[in-house]
Structure formats: structure tokens, C-alpha cells
Amino acid sequence: MQSAIIVFPGSNRERDAAVALKRATGREPLHVWHRETDFPDVDLILLPGGFSYGDYLRCGAMAAQSPIMREVKARAAKGVPILGICNGFQILVETGLLPGALLRNASLKFICRRVDLKVEKTDTIFTAKYKQGDIIRVPVAHGDGNYVADAETLKRVEGNGQVAFRYVGEVNGSANDIAGITDETGRILGLMPHPEDATDASHGGIDGVKLFAGLAEALAA
Amino acid sequence: MNNQGSMNAHDPKAVALAKEHGLSPAEYQHMLDIVGREPTLTEIGIFGAMWSEHCSYKSSKNWLRKLPTTGARVICGPGENAGVVDIGEGQALVFKMESHNHPSYIEPYQGAATGVGGIMRDVFTMGARPIANMNALRFGDPSHPKTRHLVAGVVAGIGDYGNCMGVPTVGGETNFHSAYNGNILVNAMTVGLADANKIFYSAAAGIGNPVVYVGSKTGRDGIKGAVMASDVFTEDSQAKRPTVQVGDPFAEKLLLEACLELMETDSIVAIQDMGAAGMTSSSIEMAAKGKLGIQIDLDLVPQREEGMSAYEIMLSESQERMVIILKPGREGDAAAIFRKWELDFAVIGHLTDTGRLVLTRHGKVEADLPVLPLVDEAPRYDRPIEPTPAPAPVSAKDYPLPAKPLDILKTLVGSPDLASRRWIAEQYDSLVRGDTLAGPGQSDAAIVRLPDSNRAIAITTDCTPRYVVADPHMGGRQAVAEAWRNLTASGALPIAVTDNMNFGSPEIPRIMGQFAQSIEGMAEACQALSFPVVSGNVSLYNATGNEPILPTPAIGAVGLIEDASKIAKIGFPAEGLTLLLIGEGKGEIGRSIYLREIHGTEAGVPPEVDLKVERHNGDFVRGLIHAGAVTTCHDVSDGGLLVAVAEMAMESGIGAKLDLPAEAGLLFGEDQARYIIATANPDAIEAKAGAAAVPVRRIGTTGGTALTLGSDSVAVKTLKDAHEGWLPAYMAGKS
């Protein structure tokens, strides 16, 4: 399986993601610089955590307008799976590949800690190795993870079963405790927590391993 | 400019102007002797900045020389942007701690943020990628009306900057004391990792080589910041807000990546970040180190604002900027890298053989000064010192337990200085890069794995100002010893120190005496513990009017862990383990938190640090961790033995049954050189301790969900609620 990590100038968790992907797939992911618009065909595109272009405006808003995201959108339309983590999730909602928006945490403070997530959806390539209702422990590290959507969108997202992960307990004010959602096809996942930082015993937990292992299995070429 | 020969500082207007720039009449006269004619405003500004306490260390230099700065691992000691130590396998650690006290009091968010930005630049300037940030913070009394606002701003500023940079903030310390009411301390530390044979230095070389400016544009922020930081605060200090810099962590992230990319090519002769006194100190220090001249056309400096004068450009402390001396012909490739990262890149001048700094603006010479005298002839003062009188000792007998020990314990773990710092730590990304093996509160030192290896480093920041004020000598010794002990308790071999000397006005003999005595105590400890000082920073004039801060020689220290699987954390890992106290105490309660919080007095003599015992006990404990015999260890420090046990219990949720008499000195004394370990094989460890002549004592057994002492008992959860509750409640305005 060949994956590509999109690197914006302010990305800062691309290394964490690369380590997790390599550990799961045995293969070094491509690093695609944000100014490139042409990169080889890949089995997975990962948008990593960080602060894409500084995010002084709205997180991910500028990245959503970047040339590379036009290309990511085109690949998504062809069915290439996309995984957006943290800033990557913010970019996906700003791009419109996922519904809703991510606002400042309800506490108005950055939050870095390990949280419990409930797995809500297992019929995706990202979550196939989890069991419905599994509680997994994964860190969050964000200032803008408060998921919101208008009532109609929220109803649709819930009705379609697009919620992949939910926080157990209050973390950042997210509507319905939503921590991660997919698009309607289940080929695009965005989530605020960092499964890539829960893939090694030294991280204090390995509950993120199944996500990457599941991808490696599903996308094995 | 008219050359008027030798000058005398008679003109009262000129003397007043010099004073505005922090130059005394004698210093101004010395400057005139060097310049030999009427100086321009820009030149006065340059002298004022270079000869400020902040840049010249004029009051402290003679004392700093007493610190040991060499050792087998030291690649570069004090004097460069940061210290460099060899950690084997071709790798080096580059680290330093630096203060941003004055700006953080005036504008806490930006002051703290740019403090973090500045120290990271110091580290990556030398070719190292920052892998961990730490900090040491001191705030005023919680009841002071400004404290809450300052805590909130400083923490957010540190967090936002480090989080955006993608450098984990893995630990630190925070104290509250009324002596900091009008002058908080924000000391930030960065540790970076570099190839030992690819360290970059700041000495300019090569006549004709291009002088290059990279990074963000220059604006009017932070002008005269170094001068501001070299004076005590007065009523109108808030009017100095324009002297506080504004941080842009995204620009710094770009600068970091661009510099590291340029360093991969063979292009750089010398590199220096623009920190305090901006272009002035960077250009002059680089030229002085290379004993060369430097010619700069200020029109070529990228500028954010229109109509900036030579004076403003030279004294701006705009952030995220660097000066680089390139090898000839490398400009094109270097420019391409900075273009890629969307940063300014401009050749602004070249090195000369004149030994002079020559600045032009709009074709006019605005400064023409000899470089070396600006540095070498900077004032150096042997300020009068007055030693701190020895405090009257107190005895534990005079301060008996006023309540049941466990009730006192509950009060202590929920008191401002001992309460959980989680509210702070969770605002810092402590996990990015995926190598944090022990983050805030998990071990006595933060532990960070070296990328793609099984080696790790440990980092700590320590100082106990309430000891230092009582006995600066012992307090200086203790700060170093505690840092060494914390590294040891994590399983690391302590290797080197950075110091951040925060004191009041050096012009007051009593304060200068605190400084001098602290240095002597630190030097002894560094010597005895083979713990050289490789970098540091001095921040004086930390006072508001006549009220100085507590003397605070903050120590940042790093240690090396050769096998990342052999580390120790503080939480009880299981029930049924025996608790052993390594080391012994006399029940010293002088200056203890018990005395302050329970008896309301800050009296007595601080605990003695016997450096021989410290090293002996510490080496023994570290040996146990290295041998894999111990994985749970916590030093006994603030609050004493019972607090240490409680911290171990609260970290894991597992309780303990303690077998200790209800004596204040034993339970709450802060005697040094002690550790608690939890073990399933107490007999083996006691045998080893016996053979090594290290005192050891069984103090209890882990188990259950409560701490039990005699017939008294308290649920770990009750303690934890008190411990975790204070800071969030305080910040929410509820306590």
C-alpha cells in the first residue's frame, strides 16, 4: 500500500503519521509538498495535524483554497480514501469534503490529553478492525475541535451513520460529542484525536494501531 | 557627521539622551572616548543596547566565571547562542534557558510567546532541531488582582507558540509567591538535537562574504527592549507596552525549516538569530567574534513599516529573524530555499577588514563604530556585595502537628505551590513528534526519546526560591542538586546544566550578595556532581520599586538515558509493593511548605545539601534503575515525605499503608538527597544498599485506594480532588 502525506508549511504531525503508516504498511509514505499539484497515484491520502498556513484566520480555511486541495478533491472524487487528522479534519470540512465546521474549543483553551472515544462505525476501511462500541484511548491536541453543524446537517450525518468516533464525556463542546465523521461513502474520514500518537507502547497506549492496520489490510496492493 | 576629536560629556541634553538609553554619565563618557566625536542617535542607541545589563552582563560576568563550564561531553560552553554537549553516537544536544520576565509582565501573552520563540531560535541557529520545550514560571500571590490574568496569558502564549511549532512542551515548574506580585518570571528552555559534527557558530569569517538577512520583516516592535529589561519596573511600566515584541509562530516554523534545509547545504559561514537588541547585537557580536568589520546598507533590510529610521531598524526586536554570513556564490541557492518557505531573504551587506560597523541609510552614513570596543570595552562592574545574614534556625519541636497528619497532607496537596499543574500542562502539546516517554508529572524529569532510536533524554527545571532567599549559598547548591536528583530519579545520567539567574537590582549590595552567594553554591554543586554549566542567561532588575523578587537561580538540566526501557516513573504500578525510603533526614522543617502553609511562617534555615551524600545516594538509585531493579521512583522535595508518597499514589490511584510515626519533621521536613522507591524485592535492595552504605528504611506497602497512617486514613480520590481542584477553581475565579 502506498500512501501520501500532504505537507503544508505549518504541518507538524506529519512525522508522527509517517511513523504510524510505515509501521503498519512497511512502506514509507510519500511526502507531497503543498505546492505540488501532480503526484503519483496512491492508495491513501493523509492530511496531517499542524497549522497548515499558520491558521490565524480560521483553521484550515486557507489550506482549503490551496492548489493541492483541488487535486486532493479530484482524487477523492475518484474514490481515493482520504484521512484527515486534527488540522487535516479542519481542512476537510473547510474544503467541503466533510460536512460541518470546527470551532474554538468550548473552554477557549488548547487541550492536550488522552481521551476515551467510542467507536460508532465499523463498516469503513478506517475502522473495520474495531468493534462497534469499543472504547479506545487516544490523545487529543487541539485548540479548535468543537464540531458544529446546523440541525439539518447534524440530523443527516447521524441518520446516515456517518459518525465514526464519539468522545466519552465532554472534551471540547462538540455537538453530540462528535470526534470524527466520514463522508456518505465512508471513504473519507476526518477526526480531531490523534490515533497516530497511540501506536507504540511508549505512547502510553496502542489503541490507534487498529486504524492503521485496518488501512494496511484493506488497501494492500 | 563631524569629526570633532575627543569629546566630553558636558552637554546636559546629550547626557539626558544617553540616560534614556540606559547609559550612565561615566559610560557615556567612555563611549565618547571610543567614538571620538559627537555620536549620532543611532550610535547612542547601539551603545545603549550593547552595554545594557541584558546584553553585556556587566554586573554578572565576573561572578559567572566561577561556574564550571567544561567537561568531557562539553562541545560548546557559554558564549554562543546555546550550549552543546556530546551524547555519543555522533549526536549532540543543544540547549539553553532564557528569561522573558519584563515583557511577560507588561503583556503576558506576547511576552511569553516571544520568549519561547527566542529560545527556540537560539537552539536551531546552532543547527539543532528543537525536540522539547520546558519552562519555569513564578507568579505573584494568587490573591493579587493581577495574578490570574498573568497566569492565563503566559500559559496561552507559551502554548500557542510551542504548539504551532510542533515542539512538545514536556514539563516545567510553577510557583506562586507575593514577591513576584509586580514582576513575574517566565523562563523558557529548549532542547534540540544535532549532529555533533554539524554545529553552526556565530563567528563571522571571510572578508567580502555576504551578510544576509532572513525571516520576517522588520517593524517598530520591541524597540529598546533590551534597555527596558535592564531597569526596574515603576508605576508607568505599562506605558512600555510598545517595547514588547509580537510573535508569529508560523513564521518561526518556516524559519526553522528553511534554516535546517540551508544547513544541509554547505553554504553557511556563520549564523546568529536576532534576539535582544535585534540587528545591533547580532551584527556586532558576529563581527566581534570574527574580529572583522561589517558594512550594512539598511535600505536593503526588509521592512514592514514605511519610513523607518536607521535607529529604529537597528533597535527593533521584531521576531523570527536571522543574520547569516554565506560563503561567496551561495546566495542564489540560499535564496531559493527561503523563497520556498515564503520568507524574506536579502543580502544587506558584506564583511570588511576595517574592524568597523558601518551603517548607511538613504546613502547617508548613520553609524561608523569600531566593533571590538563595543564588545570588549563594555563596562564590567565589581558591584559591592553584602552577604545575606544567616537566618535563625527553627526546630520541628516548636512547630508540632496541629492536626492529624493526613488532614494536613490534604491541605498541602491542595495548596497553590503543591497543587496539580494539569490546568497548565494540558494547554501545551506535550505529545507531538510521538517520542514523549514521560510528560508532565509522570516522572521526576520529562523523558523524550531520541528519534528512531532506543535512547532518550531527560529534562528538568528546578529552583526553590524560598530557600535561596534565606540562604543564597545553600539555595544555589540546592537548585543544582535538585535538578540532578530529578534526572537521576527518572533513570538518566545527568550531564549538563543551563542556568537562568533571575535577581533584583545588582546596584543594591544585598541583592548582588544574593547573586554572588548563589553562584558560589551552584558552582560547588556543579563541581561535586560533574554537572557543567554550558549556557545561561542573567535577568537582573527584577523588582518593582524597592521590592525585589525572591532570588531565583533557575536551573535547567539534561540527562542521558542509554536504554529507553530502563526509566522510572512516579506512579505506584501495582499493589503489594514495599516502599523504601533511600537516604535519611534530620527532620528539617526550616523554610518548608509545611511551615508556610500550616503555621503561616517563612522562618528557619533551609535544608542542608550535603553534596557527597547527594551523589552517593543518587548514584545508588540510578544504578538500581539501570539494572532494571527499580521502575518506580520519586524524589522527596517540596512538601516532604508524606507529600511525595501522596503524589505517587495520586498518579496511579493506588493507595498505601504507611508505617511512620506522626512527627512533623519526619513527615513534612524537606531534607535533601532522598528518594522513595516501590519494589517487589525489598530484601535484595536493602542488601545492595547495605553493601553500598546507603541508608534505607521501609516506610510502607502499596495497596487499596486509601493512604493509611496508623489509625488514620484518607482516600486517594479525596487527596486527588484537593490536588486537582485548586488551580482550575482558582482560574475560574472560584478560589
Interface residues (C-beta under 8 A of the other chain):
Chain A: P9 G10 S11 N12 R13 R15 D16 V19 G49 G50 F51 Y53 G54 D55 Y56 K109 F110 I111 C112 R113 P139 A141 G143 H194 E196 D197 D200 S202 H203
Chain B: A156 G159 D160 N163 C164 M165 G166 D248 P249 F250 A251 K253 L254 E257 W341 E342 A425 E426 Q427 Y428 D429 S430 L431 V432 R433 G434 D435 L437 R449 P451 A564
